[in-house]
């Protein structure tokens, strides 16, 4: 059961990375104000990477075995 949750989480992470790439591409390609883009792009990248790593850390800090056993066997 844990591997199913891990696979579904992998799909979520892959979707996040694809959306992140899509936003970065459009930020770079279609920016009207280049000087503002030089400020906002690193901030966006930094915040997105911090959110991704905090999400991964919190996902793996959950005791999935205990949680699933309480949900399905009680």
Secondary structure, DSSP 8 states (H G I E B T S, - for coil): -HHHHHHHHHHHHHHHHHHHHHHHHHHHHS-S-HHHHHHHHHHHHHHHHHHHHHHHHHHHHS-HHHHHHHHHH-
